[in-house]
Amino acid sequence: MKRLLILIIFSTVSFAFDNADSIKIQILEKIITEISIEKEVYIWSDNQDIFTHLKEHNKLNTSESCKDATIIILENKNSLPLECASKHIFVLNYQLLSNIPQSFGALFWKKGRPNIVILKSRLKAQSIKISNDLKPYLEEKIW
């Protein structure tokens, strides 16, 4: 009986983590499709799970190299090659929004819920346009 209970608990926890990743991917796809830059959008991410899911879903163009990408989805500052630091960067950690001045927005979890922050001044500086769906997430400055 204990084994069955443990199996059920692990299955539930495992499903919850998969579900959170799935939600993160869906939110990222929505954000990226709702922004407009002057070039065709190609995505690169240092998070291999996110990159693989985006590539498999075929909703967005992906690039194997950050050099060829137009938008970088970044989870770890140390994994950003220097030659890609001038690209449009969307981060997966709120702290990175402060640490990477080229980043224009962030998706992060707080109290178990996803939060989206897009900085108005950085959008303007990088000539990025957003749809009306993303306007509720605009912020004047970092909190």
ChimeraX attribute file (.defattr): number of C-alpha atoms within 10 A of each C-alpha:
attribute: neighborCount
match mode: 1-to-1
recipient: residues
	/A:1	6
	/A:2	7
	/A:3	8
	/A:4	9
	/A:5	10
	/A:6	11
	/A:7	12
	/A:8	12
	/A:9	12
	/A:10	12
	/A:11	11
	/A:12	12
	/A:13	12
	/A:14	11
	/A:15	12
	/A:16	12
	/A:17	11
	/A:18	12
	/A:19	12
	/A:20	15
	/A:21	15
	/A:22	14
	/A:23	13
	/A:24	18
	/A:25	18
	/A:26	13
	/A:27	16
	/A:28	20
	/A:29	15
	/A:30	14
	/A:31	19
	/A:32	17
	/A:33	14
	/A:34	14
	/A:35	16
	/A:36	14
	/A:37	15
	/A:38	9
	/A:39	7
	/A:40	10
	/A:41	18
	/A:42	18
	/A:43	23
	/A:44	26
	/A:45	27
	/A:46	18
	/A:47	14
	/A:48	10
	/A:49	12
	/A:50	18
	/A:51	18
	/A:52	13
	/A:53	14
	/A:54	21
	/A:55	17
	/A:56	11
	/A:57	11
	/A:58	9
	/A:59	11
	/A:60	15
	/A:61	14
	/A:62	23
	/A:63	19
	/A:64	13
	/A:65	14
	/A:66	22
	/A:67	15
	/A:68	15
	/A:69	21
	/A:70	21
	/A:71	23
	/A:72	25
	/A:73	26
	/A:74	21
	/A:75	20
	/A:76	14
	/A:77	14
	/A:78	9
	/A:79	11
	/A:80	17
	/A:81	10
	/A:82	9
	/A:83	9
	/A:84	17
	/A:85	17
	/A:86	11
	/A:87	17
	/A:88	21
	/A:89	25
	/A:90	26
	/A:91	23
	/A:92	22
	/A:93	17
	/A:94	20
	/A:95	12
	/A:96	18
	/A:97	22
	/A:98	13
	/A:99	10
	/A:100	14
	/A:101	12
	/A:102	18
	/A:103	26
	/A:104	22
	/A:105	27
	/A:106	24
	/A:107	22
	/A:108	17
	/A:109	14
	/A:110	9
	/A:111	6
	/A:112	8
	/A:113	8
	/A:114	13
	/A:115	15
	/A:116	19
	/A:117	23
	/A:118	25
	/A:119	18
	/A:120	19
	/A:121	14
	/A:122	18
	/A:123	20
	/A:124	11
	/A:125	10
	/A:126	14
	/A:127	12
	/A:128	15
	/A:129	15
	/A:130	19
	/A:131	11
	/A:132	10
	/A:133	11
	/A:134	16
	/A:135	11
	/A:136	10
	/A:137	15
	/A:138	16
	/A:139	15
	/A:140	11
	/A:141	12
	/A:142	12
	/A:143	7
